Amino acid sequence: MIQLSNITCKAGNKILLQNINARFEPGKLHLVIGPNGAGKSTLLKIAGGQISPHAGTVLYETKRLETMSYQALARVRAALSQHMELSFPLKVWEVVMMGRYPHIHGNHVRKDIRYCHEAMQLFDLEELSERDYMSLSGGEKQRVHFARIMAQIWEPVPGSCRYLLLDEPLTFLDVHYQFQFMQLLKTLLQQQDLVIIGVVHDLNIAAKFADNILLLHHGKLVCSGTREAVLTSAHIREVYRLEPVIYETSDRYFLFF
Ligand SMILES: Nc1ncnc2c1ncn2[C@@H]1O[C@H](COP(=O)(O)OP(=O)(O)OP(=O)(O)O)[C@@H](O)[C@H]1O
């Protein structure tokens, strides 16, 4: 579980996040939505320990995040950033192996190779394993980074959850891989020690896959909960200045604009 309590974050005089309280339990898919500039990436970076808040606390289970060493954190928490680019020649498997660095003392061992191989299988990357990363398409590169971050937290950690933070993971993916990726997250969540928080822009993706949706606007948490509670006409109008038509049946929930 990750718990954010009374989180406030500023840049100069600008308030990026104001008094955010949120709890991210394992086994559920938590998706953060909100318009451009709402504070979604900032929230994710604070939850992942990449930036520190000006006020408030971040707990990983019962541990305060700032008491964890960088290496201890990197062994349990993997983050996919919005702008991850590598501009030096590496093979695909070498990029995936970078995920294992927090676990490696000296050279990688057989176990690291196996985990990377399994992570690449998960994202259909076996055939690309020897390819130069820089020669890949945007969607292929994105899948390499999925494999890298999964390799980072492949092994369950005794006494701890594992945490996966995904900032706009669906960018670059075609609709097939978008759905495949979201389905895969749901499957991974059957391992009850995984906490997954993602940022997405597509409200229908959030409606279809999220167990818990957090709606941010101007650095404030407007509301959180189920799709029926969060993706209402009133919230969409207030935050996105659009009038949706909502189609709802017992198992489906769509927004049309
Ligand atoms: N270091 C900084 N200095 C000044 N302003 C910043 C800084 N970092 C972020 N901001 C501002 O804070 C606001 C929230 O940024 P953030 O990246 O968290 O938004 P977001 O919801 O992820 O947006 P998007 O959907 O466009 O990616 C934006 O207005 C951004 O310009």
The ligand as an SDF file (V2000), in Angstrom:
LIG
                    3D

 31 33  0  0  0  0  0  0  0  0999 V2000
    9.4750   22.5680  -11.8140 N   0  0  0  0  0  0  0  0  0  0  0  0
    8.3720   23.2320  -12.1510 C   0  0  0  0  0  0  0  0  0  0  0  0
    8.3380   24.5730  -12.1630 N   0  0  0  0  0  0  0  0  0  0  0  0
    7.2060   25.2360  -12.4810 C   0  0  0  0  0  0  0  0  0  0  0  0
    6.0560   24.6420  -12.7970 N   0  0  0  0  0  0  0  0  0  0  0  0
    6.0350   23.3070  -12.8190 C   0  0  0  0  0  0  0  0  0  0  0  0
    7.1740   22.5160  -12.4970 C   0  0  0  0  0  0  0  0  0  0  0  0
    6.8400   21.2170  -12.5830 N   0  0  0  0  0  0  0  0  0  0  0  0
    5.5550   21.1980  -12.9640 C   0  0  0  0  0  0  0  0  0  0  0  0
    5.0650   22.4340  -13.1100 N   0  0  0  0  0  0  0  0  0  0  0  0
    3.7060   22.8130  -13.4890 C   0  0  0  0  0  0  0  0  0  0  0  0
    2.8240   22.1220  -12.6270 O   0  0  0  0  0  0  0  0  0  0  0  0
    1.6440   21.7910  -13.3170 C   0  0  0  0  0  0  0  0  0  0  0  0
    1.3870   20.2940  -13.1570 C   0  0  0  0  0  0  0  0  0  0  0  0
    2.3600   19.5910  -13.9080 O   0  0  0  0  0  0  0  0  0  0  0  0
    2.2250   18.0290  -14.1640 P   0  0  0  0  0  0  0  0  0  0  0  0
    3.3130   17.6450  -15.0940 O   0  0  0  0  0  0  0  0  0  0  0  0
    2.1410   17.3320  -12.8670 O   0  0  0  0  0  0  0  0  0  0  0  0
    0.8160   17.9720  -14.9010 O   0  0  0  0  0  0  0  0  0  0  0  0
    0.0600   16.7650  -15.6120 P   0  0  0  0  0  0  0  0  0  0  0  0
   -1.2910   16.6760  -15.0190 O   0  0  0  0  0  0  0  0  0  0  0  0
    0.8990   15.5430  -15.5660 O   0  0  0  0  0  0  0  0  0  0  0  0
   -0.0470   17.3270  -17.0960 O   0  0  0  0  0  0  0  0  0  0  0  0
   -0.0360   16.6300  -18.5470 P   0  0  0  0  0  0  0  0  0  0  0  0
   -1.3640   15.9240  -18.6970 O   0  0  0  0  0  0  0  0  0  0  0  0
    0.0490   17.8110  -19.4690 O   0  0  0  0  0  0  0  0  0  0  0  0
    1.1420   15.7170  -18.6280 O   0  0  0  0  0  0  0  0  0  0  0  0
    1.8400   22.2440  -14.7480 C   0  0  0  0  0  0  0  0  0  0  0  0
    1.1970   23.4860  -14.9190 O   0  0  0  0  0  0  0  0  0  0  0  0
    3.3300   22.3870  -14.8900 C   0  0  0  0  0  0  0  0  0  0  0  0
    3.7000   23.3780  -15.8340 O   0  0  0  0  0  0  0  0  0  0  0  0
  1  2  1  0
  2  3  1  0
  2  7  2  0
  3  4  2  0
  4  5  1  0
  5  6  2  0
  6  7  1  0
  6 10  1  0
  7  8  1  0
  8  9  2  0
  9 10  1  0
 10 11  1  0
 11 12  1  0
 11 30  1  0
 12 13  1  0
 13 14  1  0
 13 28  1  0
 14 15  1  0
 15 16  1  0
 16 17  2  0
 16 18  1  0
 16 19  1  0
 19 20  1  0
 20 21  2  0
 20 22  1  0
 20 23  1  0
 23 24  1  0
 24 25  2  0
 24 26  1  0
 24 27  1  0
 28 29  1  0
 28 30  1  0
 30 31  1  0
M  END
$$$$
